[in-house]
């Protein structure tokens, strides 16, 4: 598995950030480091540090596609079950199957589907 650099959005939570770090990835957490910052600040931080943003906030889709905001990669979790354990299960499957393909991509992940945007 390739070690990736992630920025975990505040809404995605510290449990996901800790799990990714325990998997050996380089992880920064909005929740733990800069709670309350704007979406623009979040995506700028991710781009500046070449981190893949993991978020549950669909507003980032608008920023990337409509506003053409530059990014280093975005994983948008669109889950029916928002519990941390479910987020981790979905990310585990995503990383197992698509680890090398994630940088620079916009990915929408649900419990049963992965879509590259």
Secondary structure, 3 states (H helix, E strand, C coil): CCCCEEEECCCCCHHHHHHHHHCCCEEEEHHHHCCCCCHHHHHHHHHHCCCEEEECCCHHHHHHHCCCCCCCCEEEECCCCCCHHHHHHHHHHHHHHHHHHCCCCEEEECCCCEEEC
